[in-house]
Amino acid sequence: MTTMLERQALPVSALCPDEVRDRLALTVVKDHPEFSVEYAGRLVVEAAKFQAASAARPDVRMAPSLLVDHGWHAWLTNTIDRDALMTRIGGVVHHVPELPGEDGGDKAAVRRQTLAVMTETGYAADLELWPAASGECSQCHAGCTDSPNTGKK
């Protein structure tokens, strides 16, 4: 069965304008100096596509890869740019990190589902940025993957 979507995919240039991509890429690099600005920009764009797909299909459980999560956190910490993105995509995507002890379910299935919804909604995934099945948050310190609160690093 095919689901008809009411929204058309925005071109990436409208979804994540160059000046926003560049600014948020610097946020990623500040936290992850091992990344080049160009690579960080790809993470920011991919996080924008992930959020647009998530807003279009709020009925589907989705999660970013650990890499794309770095870009998503840049959006989350730059609220003016994030609010503008939410306006452009016509919805709000909430960040709900998995807490210690919670069963995140089949991460490989969530990854497949996420990539399928991105494709369905018109956003081709940069597959190099989706190497492993994961729905875990990788940056914040509220009980996520590398949180000092969990002991995982």
Biotite code that builds the C-alpha atoms (Angstrom):
import biotite.structure as struc

atoms = struc.array([
    struc.Atom([0.000, 0.000, 0.000], chain_id="A", res_id=1, res_name="MET", atom_name="CA", element="C"),
    struc.Atom([1.256, 3.484, -0.850], chain_id="A", res_id=2, res_name="THR", atom_name="CA", element="C"),
    struc.Atom([0.711, 6.365, 1.523], chain_id="A", res_id=3, res_name="THR", atom_name="CA", element="C"),
    struc.Atom([0.000, 9.685, -0.129], chain_id="A", res_id=4, res_name="MET", atom_name="CA", element="C"),
    struc.Atom([1.702, 12.580, 1.621], chain_id="A", res_id=5, res_name="LEU", atom_name="CA", element="C"),
    struc.Atom([0.191, 16.038, 1.759], chain_id="A", res_id=6, res_name="GLU", atom_name="CA", element="C"),
    struc.Atom([3.572, 17.769, 1.733], chain_id="A", res_id=7, res_name="ARG", atom_name="CA", element="C"),
    struc.Atom([6.086, 17.991, -1.055], chain_id="A", res_id=8, res_name="GLN", atom_name="CA", element="C"),
    struc.Atom([9.739, 17.553, -0.148], chain_id="A", res_id=9, res_name="ALA", atom_name="CA", element="C"),
    struc.Atom([11.580, 20.847, -0.004], chain_id="A", res_id=10, res_name="LEU", atom_name="CA", element="C"),
    struc.Atom([14.756, 21.081, -2.048], chain_id="A", res_id=11, res_name="PRO", atom_name="CA", element="C"),
    struc.Atom([17.744, 20.660, 0.262], chain_id="A", res_id=12, res_name="VAL", atom_name="CA", element="C"),
    struc.Atom([18.796, 24.252, -0.471], chain_id="A", res_id=13, res_name="SER", atom_name="CA", element="C"),
    struc.Atom([15.460, 25.473, 0.952], chain_id="A", res_id=14, res_name="ALA", atom_name="CA", element="C"),
    struc.Atom([15.389, 22.926, 3.756], chain_id="A", res_id=15, res_name="LEU", atom_name="CA", element="C"),
    struc.Atom([18.873, 23.822, 4.958], chain_id="A", res_id=16, res_name="CYS", atom_name="CA", element="C"),
    struc.Atom([20.185, 27.038, 3.378], chain_id="A", res_id=17, res_name="PRO", atom_name="CA", element="C"),
    struc.Atom([23.957, 27.214, 2.920], chain_id="A", res_id=18, res_name="ASP", atom_name="CA", element="C"),
    struc.Atom([24.467, 29.875, 5.600], chain_id="A", res_id=19, res_name="GLU", atom_name="CA", element="C"),
    struc.Atom([22.554, 27.782, 8.153], chain_id="A", res_id=20, res_name="VAL", atom_name="CA", element="C"),
    struc.Atom([24.442, 24.615, 7.168], chain_id="A", res_id=21, res_name="ARG", atom_name="CA", element="C"),
    struc.Atom([27.760, 26.421, 7.545], chain_id="A", res_id=22, res_name="ASP", atom_name="CA", element="C"),
    struc.Atom([26.865, 27.949, 10.911], chain_id="A", res_id=23, res_name="ARG", atom_name="CA", element="C"),
    struc.Atom([25.592, 24.669, 12.357], chain_id="A", res_id=24, res_name="LEU", atom_name="CA", element="C"),
    struc.Atom([28.563, 22.774, 10.938], chain_id="A", res_id=25, res_name="ALA", atom_name="CA", element="C"),
    struc.Atom([30.806, 24.982, 13.079], chain_id="A", res_id=26, res_name="LEU", atom_name="CA", element="C"),
    struc.Atom([28.745, 23.950, 16.117], chain_id="A", res_id=27, res_name="THR", atom_name="CA", element="C"),
    struc.Atom([29.342, 20.290, 15.259], chain_id="A", res_id=28, res_name="VAL", atom_name="CA", element="C"),
    struc.Atom([33.080, 20.855, 14.743], chain_id="A", res_id=29, res_name="VAL", atom_name="CA", element="C"),
    struc.Atom([33.352, 22.735, 18.046], chain_id="A", res_id=30, res_name="LYS", atom_name="CA", element="C"),
    struc.Atom([32.048, 19.619, 19.817], chain_id="A", res_id=31, res_name="ASP", atom_name="CA", element="C"),
    struc.Atom([33.764, 17.153, 17.461], chain_id="A", res_id=32, res_name="HIS", atom_name="CA", element="C"),
    struc.Atom([37.062, 18.591, 16.188], chain_id="A", res_id=33, res_name="PRO", atom_name="CA", element="C"),
    struc.Atom([37.784, 15.262, 14.493], chain_id="A", res_id=34, res_name="GLU", atom_name="CA", element="C"),
    struc.Atom([35.208, 16.208, 11.822], chain_id="A", res_id=35, res_name="PHE", atom_name="CA", element="C"),
    struc.Atom([35.980, 18.560, 8.949], chain_id="A", res_id=36, res_name="SER", atom_name="CA", element="C"),
    struc.Atom([33.604, 21.486, 8.424], chain_id="A", res_id=37, res_name="VAL", atom_name="CA", element="C"),
    struc.Atom([32.497, 19.927, 5.126], chain_id="A", res_id=38, res_name="GLU", atom_name="CA", element="C"),
    struc.Atom([31.685, 16.589, 6.794], chain_id="A", res_id=39, res_name="TYR", atom_name="CA", element="C"),
    struc.Atom([29.893, 18.356, 9.657], chain_id="A", res_id=40, res_name="ALA", atom_name="CA", element="C"),
    struc.Atom([27.840, 20.222, 7.036], chain_id="A", res_id=41, res_name="GLY", atom_name="CA", element="C"),
    struc.Atom([26.732, 16.892, 5.600], chain_id="A", res_id=42, res_name="ARG", atom_name="CA", element="C"),
    struc.Atom([25.630, 15.812, 9.091], chain_id="A", res_id=43, res_name="LEU", atom_name="CA", element="C"),
    struc.Atom([23.625, 19.021, 9.511], chain_id="A", res_id=44, res_name="VAL", atom_name="CA", element="C"),
    struc.Atom([21.894, 18.588, 6.141], chain_id="A", res_id=45, res_name="VAL", atom_name="CA", element="C"),
    struc.Atom([21.144, 14.940, 6.859], chain_id="A", res_id=46, res_name="GLU", atom_name="CA", element="C"),
    struc.Atom([19.661, 15.882, 10.230], chain_id="A", res_id=47, res_name="ALA", atom_name="CA", element="C"),
    struc.Atom([17.432, 18.427, 8.467], chain_id="A", res_id=48, res_name="ALA", atom_name="CA", element="C"),
    struc.Atom([16.226, 15.741, 6.038], chain_id="A", res_id=49, res_name="LYS", atom_name="CA", element="C"),
    struc.Atom([15.621, 13.361, 8.949], chain_id="A", res_id=50, res_name="PHE", atom_name="CA", element="C"),
    struc.Atom([13.548, 16.000, 10.767], chain_id="A", res_id=51, res_name="GLN", atom_name="CA", element="C"),
    struc.Atom([11.541, 16.827, 7.636], chain_id="A", res_id=52, res_name="ALA", atom_name="CA", element="C"),
    struc.Atom([10.734, 13.150, 7.093], chain_id="A", res_id=53, res_name="ALA", atom_name="CA", element="C"),
    struc.Atom([9.853, 12.766, 10.772], chain_id="A", res_id=54, res_name="SER", atom_name="CA", element="C"),
    struc.Atom([7.488, 15.743, 10.635], chain_id="A", res_id=55, res_name="ALA", atom_name="CA", element="C"),
    struc.Atom([5.814, 14.341, 7.519], chain_id="A", res_id=56, res_name="ALA", atom_name="CA", element="C"),
    struc.Atom([5.275, 10.934, 9.142], chain_id="A", res_id=57, res_name="ARG", atom_name="CA", element="C"),
    struc.Atom([4.798, 11.442, 12.893], chain_id="A", res_id=58, res_name="PRO", atom_name="CA", element="C"),
    struc.Atom([3.046, 8.069, 13.030], chain_id="A", res_id=59, res_name="ASP", atom_name="CA", element="C"),
    struc.Atom([6.304, 6.199, 12.333], chain_id="A", res_id=60, res_name="VAL", atom_name="CA", element="C"),
    struc.Atom([9.020, 5.572, 14.911], chain_id="A", res_id=61, res_name="ARG", atom_name="CA", element="C"),
    struc.Atom([12.249, 7.015, 13.568], chain_id="A", res_id=62, res_name="MET", atom_name="CA", element="C"),
    struc.Atom([15.728, 7.671, 14.905], chain_id="A", res_id=63, res_name="ALA", atom_name="CA", element="C"),
    struc.Atom([18.909, 9.211, 13.509], chain_id="A", res_id=64, res_name="PRO", atom_name="CA", element="C"),
    struc.Atom([22.125, 7.266, 13.178], chain_id="A", res_id=65, res_name="SER", atom_name="CA", element="C"),
    struc.Atom([24.787, 8.050, 15.750], chain_id="A", res_id=66, res_name="LEU", atom_name="CA", element="C"),
    struc.Atom([26.507, 10.249, 13.147], chain_id="A", res_id=67, res_name="LEU", atom_name="CA", element="C"),
    struc.Atom([23.362, 12.102, 12.064], chain_id="A", res_id=68, res_name="VAL", atom_name="CA", element="C"),
    struc.Atom([22.579, 12.676, 15.735], chain_id="A", res_id=69, res_name="ASP", atom_name="CA", element="C"),
    struc.Atom([25.576, 15.047, 15.890], chain_id="A", res_id=70, res_name="HIS", atom_name="CA", element="C"),
    struc.Atom([23.919, 17.192, 13.236], chain_id="A", res_id=71, res_name="GLY", atom_name="CA", element="C"),
    struc.Atom([20.563, 16.987, 14.995], chain_id="A", res_id=72, res_name="TRP", atom_name="CA", element="C"),
    struc.Atom([22.096, 18.216, 18.245], chain_id="A", res_id=73, res_name="HIS", atom_name="CA", element="C"),
    struc.Atom([23.488, 21.230, 16.381], chain_id="A", res_id=74, res_name="ALA", atom_name="CA", element="C"),
    struc.Atom([19.928, 22.046, 15.283], chain_id="A", res_id=75, res_name="TRP", atom_name="CA", element="C"),
    struc.Atom([18.638, 21.534, 18.826], chain_id="A", res_id=76, res_name="LEU", atom_name="CA", element="C"),
    struc.Atom([21.166, 23.894, 20.370], chain_id="A", res_id=77, res_name="THR", atom_name="CA", element="C"),
    struc.Atom([20.654, 26.639, 17.772], chain_id="A", res_id=78, res_name="ASN", atom_name="CA", element="C"),
    struc.Atom([17.010, 27.347, 18.461], chain_id="A", res_id=79, res_name="THR", atom_name="CA", element="C"),
    struc.Atom([16.509, 30.218, 16.014], chain_id="A", res_id=80, res_name="ILE", atom_name="CA", element="C"),
    struc.Atom([17.619, 28.004, 13.121], chain_id="A", res_id=81, res_name="ASP", atom_name="CA", element="C"),
    struc.Atom([15.649, 25.051, 14.511], chain_id="A", res_id=82, res_name="ARG", atom_name="CA", element="C"),
    struc.Atom([12.451, 27.075, 14.853], chain_id="A", res_id=83, res_name="ASP", atom_name="CA", element="C"),
    struc.Atom([12.851, 28.304, 11.283], chain_id="A", res_id=84, res_name="ALA", atom_name="CA", element="C"),
    struc.Atom([13.326, 24.701, 10.111], chain_id="A", res_id=85, res_name="LEU", atom_name="CA", element="C"),
    struc.Atom([10.202, 23.582, 11.981], chain_id="A", res_id=86, res_name="MET", atom_name="CA", element="C"),
    struc.Atom([8.260, 26.340, 10.201], chain_id="A", res_id=87, res_name="THR", atom_name="CA", element="C"),
    struc.Atom([9.645, 25.273, 6.815], chain_id="A", res_id=88, res_name="ARG", atom_name="CA", element="C"),
    struc.Atom([8.738, 21.607, 7.352], chain_id="A", res_id=89, res_name="ILE", atom_name="CA", element="C"),
    struc.Atom([5.338, 22.376, 8.850], chain_id="A", res_id=90, res_name="GLY", atom_name="CA", element="C"),
    struc.Atom([5.717, 20.408, 12.061], chain_id="A", res_id=91, res_name="GLY", atom_name="CA", element="C"),
    struc.Atom([7.706, 19.921, 15.208], chain_id="A", res_id=92, res_name="VAL", atom_name="CA", element="C"),
    struc.Atom([9.973, 16.963, 15.800], chain_id="A", res_id=93, res_name="VAL", atom_name="CA", element="C"),
    struc.Atom([10.687, 16.337, 19.460], chain_id="A", res_id=94, res_name="HIS", atom_name="CA", element="C"),
    struc.Atom([13.941, 14.962, 20.777], chain_id="A", res_id=95, res_name="HIS", atom_name="CA", element="C"),
    struc.Atom([13.204, 12.025, 23.058], chain_id="A", res_id=96, res_name="VAL", atom_name="CA", element="C"),
    struc.Atom([16.441, 10.275, 24.065], chain_id="A", res_id=97, res_name="PRO", atom_name="CA", element="C"),
    struc.Atom([16.320, 6.708, 25.217], chain_id="A", res_id=98, res_name="GLU", atom_name="CA", element="C"),
    struc.Atom([16.946, 6.513, 28.940], chain_id="A", res_id=99, res_name="LEU", atom_name="CA", element="C"),
    struc.Atom([19.122, 3.915, 30.674], chain_id="A", res_id=100, res_name="PRO", atom_name="CA", element="C"),
    struc.Atom([17.204, 0.694, 31.141], chain_id="A", res_id=101, res_name="GLY", atom_name="CA", element="C"),
    struc.Atom([14.691, 1.438, 28.384], chain_id="A", res_id=102, res_name="GLU", atom_name="CA", element="C"),
    struc.Atom([14.387, -1.103, 25.629], chain_id="A", res_id=103, res_name="ASP", atom_name="CA", element="C"),
    struc.Atom([14.812, 0.748, 22.358], chain_id="A", res_id=104, res_name="GLY", atom_name="CA", element="C"),
    struc.Atom([13.500, -2.227, 20.449], chain_id="A", res_id=105, res_name="GLY", atom_name="CA", element="C"),
    struc.Atom([14.969, -3.479, 17.200], chain_id="A", res_id=106, res_name="ASP", atom_name="CA", element="C"),
    struc.Atom([17.385, -0.706, 16.232], chain_id="A", res_id=107, res_name="LYS", atom_name="CA", element="C"),
    struc.Atom([18.026, -2.257, 12.810], chain_id="A", res_id=108, res_name="ALA", atom_name="CA", element="C"),
    struc.Atom([14.276, -2.190, 12.096], chain_id="A", res_id=109, res_name="ALA", atom_name="CA", element="C"),
    struc.Atom([14.021, 1.432, 13.234], chain_id="A", res_id=110, res_name="VAL", atom_name="CA", element="C"),
    struc.Atom([16.946, 2.344, 10.957], chain_id="A", res_id=111, res_name="ARG", atom_name="CA", element="C"),
    struc.Atom([15.318, 0.615, 7.965], chain_id="A", res_id=112, res_name="ARG", atom_name="CA", element="C"),
    struc.Atom([12.026, 2.322, 8.763], chain_id="A", res_id=113, res_name="GLN", atom_name="CA", element="C"),
    struc.Atom([13.731, 5.719, 9.069], chain_id="A", res_id=114, res_name="THR", atom_name="CA", element="C"),
    struc.Atom([15.515, 5.353, 5.746], chain_id="A", res_id=115, res_name="LEU", atom_name="CA", element="C"),
    struc.Atom([12.333, 4.116, 4.057], chain_id="A", res_id=116, res_name="ALA", atom_name="CA", element="C"),
    struc.Atom([10.345, 7.122, 5.320], chain_id="A", res_id=117, res_name="VAL", atom_name="CA", element="C"),
    struc.Atom([13.086, 9.511, 4.232], chain_id="A", res_id=118, res_name="MET", atom_name="CA", element="C"),
    struc.Atom([12.892, 8.024, 0.735], chain_id="A", res_id=119, res_name="THR", atom_name="CA", element="C"),
    struc.Atom([9.068, 8.046, 0.722], chain_id="A", res_id=120, res_name="GLU", atom_name="CA", element="C"),
    struc.Atom([9.031, 11.713, 1.678], chain_id="A", res_id=121, res_name="THR", atom_name="CA", element="C"),
    struc.Atom([11.483, 12.688, -1.040], chain_id="A", res_id=122, res_name="GLY", atom_name="CA", element="C"),
    struc.Atom([14.733, 12.934, 0.922], chain_id="A", res_id=123, res_name="TYR", atom_name="CA", element="C"),
    struc.Atom([17.500, 10.700, -0.402], chain_id="A", res_id=124, res_name="ALA", atom_name="CA", element="C"),
    struc.Atom([19.648, 9.516, 2.493], chain_id="A", res_id=125, res_name="ALA", atom_name="CA", element="C"),
    struc.Atom([23.400, 10.052, 2.457], chain_id="A", res_id=126, res_name="ASP", atom_name="CA", element="C"),
    struc.Atom([24.000, 6.370, 3.274], chain_id="A", res_id=127, res_name="LEU", atom_name="CA", element="C"),
    struc.Atom([27.587, 6.920, 4.385], chain_id="A", res_id=128, res_name="GLU", atom_name="CA", element="C"),
    struc.Atom([26.103, 8.756, 7.392], chain_id="A", res_id=129, res_name="LEU", atom_name="CA", element="C"),
    struc.Atom([23.851, 5.807, 8.341], chain_id="A", res_id=130, res_name="TRP", atom_name="CA", element="C"),
    struc.Atom([26.427, 3.029, 8.871], chain_id="A", res_id=131, res_name="PRO", atom_name="CA", element="C"),
    struc.Atom([24.965, 1.266, 11.886], chain_id="A", res_id=132, res_name="ALA", atom_name="CA", element="C"),
    struc.Atom([21.540, 0.585, 13.274], chain_id="A", res_id=133, res_name="ALA", atom_name="CA", element="C"),
    struc.Atom([21.106, 2.865, 16.212], chain_id="A", res_id=134, res_name="SER", atom_name="CA", element="C"),
    struc.Atom([18.485, 5.038, 17.751], chain_id="A", res_id=135, res_name="GLY", atom_name="CA", element="C"),
    struc.Atom([20.644, 6.078, 20.661], chain_id="A", res_id=136, res_name="GLU", atom_name="CA", element="C"),
    struc.Atom([21.495, 9.686, 21.293], chain_id="A", res_id=137, res_name="CYS", atom_name="CA", element="C"),
    struc.Atom([25.235, 10.220, 21.159], chain_id="A", res_id=138, res_name="SER", atom_name="CA", element="C"),
    struc.Atom([25.936, 13.647, 22.625], chain_id="A", res_id=139, res_name="GLN", atom_name="CA", element="C"),
    struc.Atom([23.684, 14.865, 25.384], chain_id="A", res_id=140, res_name="CYS", atom_name="CA", element="C"),
    struc.Atom([24.273, 14.068, 29.018], chain_id="A", res_id=141, res_name="HIS", atom_name="CA", element="C"),
    struc.Atom([20.793, 13.024, 30.064], chain_id="A", res_id=142, res_name="ALA", atom_name="CA", element="C"),
    struc.Atom([21.493, 9.316, 30.067], chain_id="A", res_id=143, res_name="GLY", atom_name="CA", element="C"),
    struc.Atom([22.473, 8.859, 26.432], chain_id="A", res_id=144, res_name="CYS", atom_name="CA", element="C"),
    struc.Atom([25.211, 6.719, 24.902], chain_id="A", res_id=145, res_name="THR", atom_name="CA", element="C"),
    struc.Atom([28.306, 8.641, 25.955], chain_id="A", res_id=146, res_name="ASP", atom_name="CA", element="C"),
    struc.Atom([26.746, 10.265, 28.970], chain_id="A", res_id=147, res_name="SER", atom_name="CA", element="C"),
    struc.Atom([28.799, 10.390, 32.134], chain_id="A", res_id=148, res_name="PRO", atom_name="CA", element="C"),
    struc.Atom([25.509, 9.424, 33.819], chain_id="A", res_id=149, res_name="ASN", atom_name="CA", element="C"),
    struc.Atom([25.525, 5.941, 32.264], chain_id="A", res_id=150, res_name="THR", atom_name="CA", element="C"),
    struc.Atom([29.147, 4.931, 32.432], chain_id="A", res_id=151, res_name="GLY", atom_name="CA", element="C"),
    struc.Atom([29.103, 4.227, 28.663], chain_id="A", res_id=152, res_name="LYS", atom_name="CA", element="C"),
    struc.Atom([31.731, 6.049, 26.626], chain_id="A", res_id=153, res_name="LYS", atom_name="CA", element="C"),
])
